[in-house]
Each structure stands twice: as structure tokens, then as C-alpha cells.
């Protein structure tokens, strides 16, 4: 039974022997018609698509438990049959995540940890399912609050200090590779301007401050921009820094640590555009602490 499955990533097994049997049967099924992969070609896929959301959740968690126990890294491409079976299971799992499923918090945490484990070597970053896991997380947070445990499990929610460590940046490179530079930075160009918008907290009130958890995640995303040499990204960071240092009524800065992250990212960009935008910020932001951080970022850029 699935409740006897031991998982490194605390996958909560469903109490359903039928789900496990379906998954095991699918794993052993003849590997024909895999390209392009379509769920409806397989019995498991048809059962999944016709099931209610709670049953779909049970099947997905059973798939995750199977993938947890059969890592592609354990055999690689040398064993073609095993690799092809693993590829089929992974494709089915990622296709299933496109559905709107009422996952539990521990389900989401297990998926985040599983995804992170797949990116431990660059050969397998394609298989980490980052876009699908981001969708799962986003859908879950639309219905549920952010808990401390979920916050800890999110990769970009763990940046600490005033600058990223080499280890953090090295790990981030694998996630950028999985998403693709173009897709990631295109999304960020759309997301950063949204920080300037107030969030509605009731029908008649707005709050211009950032939720601390969101500010922390945003800081991590800003740090990723240090790897870009794109002019638009540099300008977006400059605008975001100004927004972050705006003072909403009756409160402190909107998100000074996000602005500070922008200074660091601009100072570490390989292009001259980062320095140009820092000079603009030097003239626009008057806060004394910000001025010191900008001066330090300019010094880093000059030395490089």
C-alpha cells in the first residue's frame, strides 16, 4: 500500500491501493505512442481526466511517490528501458499538474522539494518541472495563506543577508537554465512594475507596503537579474529600486531590502548599463543608507 512508501521528501501517500495499482500498471505498460505524449492515450490518463479533483490529487501524489523512488539519476541514459519508463512517468506527472487540483500544503512542499532535488545536476534540470510546480504553488496560494513551513520550502524565499552567497548563485543558475533566460527575464519585466500597485486589503482600503514573505521572494528574483546583461532588465531594476524606496503614508519604505537587492544586482551586471542605472539612482534616492549601498555597488562595478 502507498502508506507504506517511505519518501525522502515527505510525500504524503494516499490511502488508496487502487491509485498505486494504476500507477504501477502504467509504469509497466508498453511504451508505444510516447511522442508526442498525451494522457488520453493511456488507461491511467483516461481515468485521471474523468476523475473528480480529490481522486486526481490521490493519483498525482501516487505518481510523485513513484518518481521519488525511481529517480532518473539512479540509472541515467545507460539503461534505455528504465530511462524511457522514467521519462514516461515524469511526462504523465507534469501533464497532470496542468489541472486545477485542491492540493494540501504538504503536497505542495513535497513537490517543491522533489523539483529542487531534480536540479542537483545540470544534466537533469529539464526534468525538474519548474514551470508546472510554480503553477501548483500559485494556485495553492490563491486559496490558502503562506505558512512558515511553505515559506521555508520555496527556493527564492530563502535569500538571506545583503548579498547572495556563491552557493546560492550557483544553485540559482540551474533554475535559470530550467526556465530559460528569455522566459524568466521576460516574466520579470512584467512582474516588477506590479510592485508599484497598491494591494487591496478590503473593499475600500489599500496597502502600499509589501508582505514580508513576498519582499523576500522578490529579493531573490532581483538577485537572479545580476546574470543578465539586458538593458531593459537594468532599467526595470532601476525603476523597482525607486518604487521600493518610496514612503507610503504612515509607514516606512515600501521594501528597502528589495531596493538594496536592486543596487547589488546592477553593480554585478556584466554590462555598463548597470553602472548607468546606478548613477541615475544615486541622483534620485536621497536616503543616506541607500546612498552608501549605491556607492558600494558602484565601487564593485568599477573594480570589475
Secondary structure, 3 states (H helix, E strand, C coil): CHHHCCCCCCCCCCCCHHHHHHHHHHHHCCCCCCCCCCHHHCHHHHHHHHCCHHHHHHHHHHHHHHHHHCCHHHCCCCCHHHHHHHHHHHHHHHHHCCCCCCCCHHHHHHHHHHHHHHCCCHHHHHHHCHHHHHHHHHHHHHHCCCCHHHHHHCHHHHCCCCCCCHHHHHHHHHHHHHHCHHHHHHHHHHHHHHHHCCEECCCCCEECCCCHHHHHHHHHHHHHHHHCCCHHHHHHHHHHHHHHCCECCCCCECCHHHHHHHHHHHHCCCCCHHHHHHHHHHHHCCCHHHHHHHHHHHHHHHHC
